[in-house]
Amino acid sequence: MKTLNYNYHDSLIDKVKITETTFTFYIDLYSIFYPSKPKVKISFSLTDNYSNCKSWTELLFQTFAKQENYLGARLDNIKIQNTDLNSKTILCTIECDHMHILNFQSSSFKETEIKREIHIDEQLLSICSDILKENLSVEEWTEIKSDDMFQTENYEGGFDGTEKEFVFRFYDNSEYWFQMTLQQVNDISSGQLKSVFGIQSDYYND
């Protein structure tokens, strides 16, 4: 029997996506259990429970609609179990605060850790050095359209006037996005900050 790789108790649901065939959750795991604060994507292949899952998802959005761009729904648990010894179908249970318990059947599921730590390397150090050489304030950077101003073999990005931060893509087998404030650029350059955290680009596309 396949088991879950993570403990989802007290984790927070960031967002949910549902189609007629796939039910996907993006979840920030509880930092007490996982100090590195990973973000996990768990996708279930639906069998014949689409309507039930869709109704539950719509209620979830209504219940947590006050949250801006982040659901923040606390999970009590996610459980899976075989329906019987001869069946490949699994019974999935979602227990979430302020929601009724959701049970549905799935033919399979997949867990993917989509947030990774990116250790500061020579390329990123060079980028931070180039940023500081410009000697600009946040307000001055905002006036510059520079979303692809800095490019190396593994990095591409620039200052985002909406976010008021530097936004970069990092390529290493998969594509990850991360952001840096001007203060963090200083901290990287001085050696105080040793890593940043990136999230797979699929998260933003879904």
C-alpha positions as CSV (number, residue, x, y, z in Angstrom):
1,M,0.0,0.0,0.0
2,K,1.3,3.4,-0.9
3,T,1.6,5.8,2.0
4,L,1.9,9.6,2.3
5,N,5.5,11.0,2.5
6,Y,4.5,13.9,4.7
7,N,2.6,14.7,7.9
8,Y,-0.1,17.2,7.0
9,H,-1.4,17.9,10.5
10,D,-1.5,21.7,11.1
11,S,-0.3,22.5,7.6
12,L,-1.9,25.4,5.7
13,I,-3.6,25.1,2.3
14,D,-2.2,27.8,0.0
15,K,-4.5,27.1,-3.0
16,V,-6.5,24.4,-4.6
17,K,-7.1,23.5,-8.2
18,I,-9.7,21.0,-9.5
19,T,-10.5,19.6,-12.9
20,E,-12.7,16.6,-13.8
21,T,-9.7,14.3,-13.6
22,T,-7.3,15.9,-11.1
23,F,-7.7,17.4,-7.6
24,T,-4.6,19.4,-6.6
25,F,-3.5,21.0,-3.3
26,Y,-0.6,23.4,-2.7
27,I,0.3,23.1,1.0
28,D,2.8,24.8,3.4
29,L,3.8,22.1,5.9
30,Y,3.8,22.9,9.6
31,S,7.2,24.4,10.6
32,I,7.3,22.5,13.9
33,F,7.5,19.3,12.0
34,Y,9.5,20.7,9.0
35,P,11.8,23.6,10.1
36,S,12.8,24.3,6.4
37,K,9.1,25.2,5.8
38,P,8.6,23.2,2.5
39,K,5.7,23.7,0.2
40,V,4.2,20.5,-1.2
41,K,2.0,19.9,-4.2
42,I,-0.2,16.9,-3.8
43,S,-2.4,15.8,-6.8
44,F,-5.1,13.1,-6.7
45,S,-6.4,11.4,-9.9
46,L,-10.2,11.5,-9.5
47,T,-12.4,8.6,-10.5
48,D,-16.1,9.6,-10.2
49,N,-16.1,12.1,-7.3
50,Y,-15.7,15.3,-9.3
51,S,-19.0,17.0,-8.4
52,N,-18.5,16.2,-4.7
53,C,-15.0,17.5,-4.7
54,K,-15.9,20.6,-6.7
55,S,-18.7,21.5,-4.3
56,W,-16.3,21.1,-1.3
57,T,-13.7,23.3,-3.0
58,E,-16.3,26.1,-3.8
59,L,-17.3,26.0,-0.1
60,L,-13.6,26.2,0.9
61,F,-13.2,29.3,-1.2
62,Q,-16.3,30.9,0.3
63,T,-15.2,30.1,3.8
64,F,-11.7,31.5,3.4
65,A,-12.4,34.3,0.8
66,K,-11.2,37.0,3.2
67,Q,-7.7,35.8,2.6
68,E,-6.0,37.7,-0.2
69,N,-4.1,35.4,-2.7
70,Y,-3.7,32.8,0.1
71,L,-6.4,30.5,1.4
72,G,-4.6,29.9,4.8
73,A,-7.0,27.0,5.6
74,R,-5.6,24.8,8.3
75,L,-5.5,21.1,7.7
76,D,-6.1,18.7,10.6
77,N,-5.0,15.8,8.4
78,I,-5.0,14.1,5.0
79,K,-5.5,10.3,5.1
80,I,-5.4,7.6,2.4
81,Q,-6.3,3.9,2.6
82,N,-7.1,1.1,0.3
83,T,-10.8,0.5,-0.3
84,D,-10.3,-3.3,-0.3
85,L,-7.4,-5.8,-0.8
86,N,-8.0,-6.3,-4.5
87,S,-8.8,-2.8,-5.6
88,K,-6.3,-0.2,-6.9
89,T,-8.7,2.5,-5.8
90,I,-7.8,4.4,-2.6
91,L,-10.1,6.3,-0.2
92,C,-8.8,9.8,0.5
93,T,-9.9,11.9,3.4
94,I,-9.4,15.7,3.8
95,E,-10.0,17.1,7.3
96,C,-9.9,20.9,7.4
97,D,-10.9,23.5,10.0
98,H,-14.4,25.0,9.5
99,M,-15.2,22.5,6.8
100,H,-17.0,19.1,6.7
101,I,-14.8,16.1,6.2
102,L,-14.3,15.3,2.6
103,N,-14.1,11.7,1.5
104,F,-13.4,10.7,-2.2
105,Q,-11.9,7.9,-4.2
106,S,-8.7,8.3,-6.3
107,S,-6.9,6.0,-8.6
108,S,-3.5,7.5,-7.7
109,F,-1.8,10.4,-6.1
110,K,1.6,12.2,-6.3
111,E,3.4,14.4,-3.8
112,T,6.0,16.9,-5.0
113,E,8.1,19.3,-2.9
114,I,8.0,22.4,-5.0
115,K,9.9,24.8,-2.7
116,R,13.7,24.4,-2.5
117,E,16.6,26.1,-0.9
118,I,18.9,27.8,-3.4
119,H,22.4,28.3,-1.9
120,I,24.2,31.4,-2.8
121,D,26.7,30.8,-5.6
122,E,29.2,32.9,-7.6
123,Q,26.6,33.8,-10.2
124,L,24.1,35.2,-7.7
125,L,26.9,37.0,-5.8
126,S,27.9,38.6,-9.0
127,I,24.3,39.7,-9.7
128,C,24.0,41.2,-6.2
129,S,27.3,43.0,-6.7
130,D,26.0,44.5,-10.0
131,I,22.7,45.6,-8.4
132,L,24.6,47.4,-5.6
133,K,26.9,49.1,-8.1
134,E,23.8,50.9,-9.6
135,N,23.5,52.6,-6.2
136,L,19.7,53.1,-6.6
137,S,17.0,53.3,-4.0
138,V,13.8,51.1,-4.1
139,E,11.9,54.2,-5.5
140,E,14.5,54.7,-8.2
141,W,14.5,51.0,-9.1
142,T,10.7,51.2,-9.5
143,E,11.1,53.7,-12.3
144,I,13.3,51.3,-14.3
145,K,11.8,48.5,-16.4
146,S,14.3,45.8,-15.6
147,D,12.6,42.5,-15.4
148,D,15.4,40.8,-17.4
149,M,18.3,43.2,-16.7
150,F,20.5,40.6,-15.0
151,Q,21.2,37.3,-16.8
152,T,23.7,34.5,-16.1
153,E,23.8,30.8,-17.1
154,N,21.3,29.8,-14.3
155,Y,19.6,33.1,-13.4
156,E,17.5,35.7,-15.1
157,G,15.6,38.6,-13.6
158,G,15.4,42.2,-12.4
159,F,13.4,44.6,-10.3
160,D,9.6,44.3,-10.3
161,G,7.9,47.6,-9.7
162,T,4.7,46.0,-8.4
163,E,6.4,43.7,-5.9
164,K,9.0,46.3,-5.0
165,E,11.5,43.5,-5.0
166,F,14.0,41.8,-7.4
167,V,12.3,38.8,-9.0
168,F,14.5,36.0,-10.5
169,R,14.1,32.7,-12.4
170,F,16.6,30.0,-11.4
171,Y,17.3,27.1,-13.8
172,D,18.5,23.8,-12.5
173,N,16.7,20.9,-14.1
174,S,13.5,22.6,-13.1
175,E,12.7,26.3,-13.1
176,Y,12.3,28.1,-9.8
177,W,11.2,31.6,-9.0
178,F,12.4,33.6,-6.0
179,Q,12.3,37.2,-4.8
180,M,14.9,39.4,-3.0
181,T,14.4,42.8,-1.3
182,L,17.2,45.4,-1.7
183,Q,18.2,44.7,1.9
184,Q,18.5,41.0,1.1
185,V,20.7,41.8,-1.8
186,N,23.0,43.7,0.6
187,D,22.9,40.7,3.0
188,I,23.9,38.3,0.3
189,S,26.7,40.5,-0.9
190,S,28.0,40.9,2.7
191,G,27.8,37.1,3.3
192,Q,25.1,37.4,6.0
193,L,22.5,35.6,3.9
194,K,23.6,32.1,2.7
195,S,20.5,31.0,0.7
196,V,17.1,32.0,-0.7
197,F,14.0,29.8,-1.3
198,G,12.6,29.3,-4.7
199,I,9.2,27.9,-5.8
200,Q,8.8,25.8,-9.0
201,S,7.3,27.8,-11.9
202,D,4.4,25.4,-12.2
203,Y,2.9,26.8,-9.0
204,Y,2.4,30.2,-10.7
205,N,1.1,28.7,-13.9
206,D,-1.6,26.5,-12.3
